[in-house]
Amino acid sequence: MVLFEVDEGGARGIGELRGIGAESRSVDLAVLDERIVVGFRDADELTSRARIAELVDGALAPRELSSEGILASAPSLVFQRGALVAAWTESWFDPDGRPAGHLFVQREREPPRPSLEVGDVDVRVHLTVDEAGALLVTLRDRRPRGAEHRSFVGRLDDRLRLTLDALHSPGRANAPDSEPMLVPCGGQVFSVSTRTSSREVTMVSLRRLDAELTPVEKEQQIYEYHSRFPQAVGACVDGQLLVAVGERESASSSSPRLRTYDMRCGDGVLHERTPGTEGQVSGKRSGGRI
């Protein structure tokens, strides 16, 4: 794994970590002033570990987060009030052969805090901080066990724990590569995920949530017939929700692209239809009360 710094002059490697497993994936990055920390799922055919590596004196110094002998998800990282916070899940199979596990959250080098039980293996996690400084977590899980994957969201309490009564589900997240997330923006919170559809497409699902993290409006969708958009990430840029969508090769697109959408957000902003570009993904801008 190589860490690059990119600026107007180009890209240069500033750190490297060798010896990670062949099945490793899902890199996350947290930056605060001079601190740079990378989180990733270090995996091979039999094991998976949640690890982080901090750039120190020009080298990436790795550290284990997860326990030995379990199946861990990739960690999600964020700085809150100057401290690094990491969240991940650890899973195993119970005596009846059913998946089981817990969500873990850790601040710096404090002991990890286990809380919510999860019902699947490799339950993907996303951690963010809302505009009031509270920690928000998103999980891709099966609840109950065996159900299709959905996005589950909640606020961590003061002890970095997620309770069942604080859990909400804004929508489906059953695309195989879906990594749902929350994006605080403009005094609101948005759910971003990907899911399958009866239209033979894999689409992006966007929901606006209220202060309790429950959906307040109908789902907004980004899709193109016969296309596959398996992954999407959101960011708040100048008070607007920017969504980047990763496309996969399909019958309608032999050359997959990374596409971006600029969503105008705010109370009283009406959904602006664009008949001339509807169905065309590249360069499409849409607005809405989202």
FENGICOR-V743044 format. One record per backbone hydrogen bond with DSSP energy under -0.5 kcal/mol. CO is the residue of the C=O (numbers start at 0). NH is the residue of the N-H. If there is no record, write none. Layout:
co = [CO	CO]
nh = [NH	NH]
//
This chain:
co = [0	1	2	2	4	6	9	11	14	15	20	24	27	29	31	34	35	36	37	38	39	39	40	40	41	42	42	46	47	48	48	49	49	50	51	52	53	53	55	58	58	59	60	62	66	69	69	70	75	77	77	79	82	83	84	85	86	87	88	89	90	91	93	97	99	100	101	102	103	104	105	105	106	111	112	115	117	121	123	125	127	129	133	134	135	136	137	138	138	139	140	140	143	148	149	150	151	152	153	156	160	160	162	163	167	167	170	174	180	182	184	187	188	189	190	191	192	193	194	196	198	200	200	201	202	203	204	205	206	207	207	208	209	213	219	221	223	225	226	227	230	232	234	234	236	239	239	240	240	241	242	243	244	244	245	247	249	252	256	256	258	260	260	261	261	262	263	265	267	270	271	273	273	276	278	280	283	285	287]
nh = [16	3	13	14	11	9	6	4	2	59	23	40	38	36	34	31	54	29	52	27	41	50	24	42	48	22	23	43	71	41	50	64	65	39	62	37	55	60	58	55	60	61	53	51	69	47	71	90	86	79	84	82	79	107	77	105	75	103	72	101	70	99	96	93	91	117	89	114	87	112	85	107	109	113	104	102	100	123	139	137	135	132	129	155	127	153	125	140	151	123	142	149	146	172	140	170	138	167	136	159	156	162	165	166	152	169	150	177	191	189	187	184	208	182	206	180	204	174	202	199	225	196	202	228	194	221	192	219	190	215	216	188	212	209	205	203	226	251	201	247	245	243	236	241	239	236	241	242	262	234	260	232	246	258	230	227	252	249	246	258	244	242	262	263	285	240	287	268	269	272	286	276	277	279	280	283	261	263	289]
//
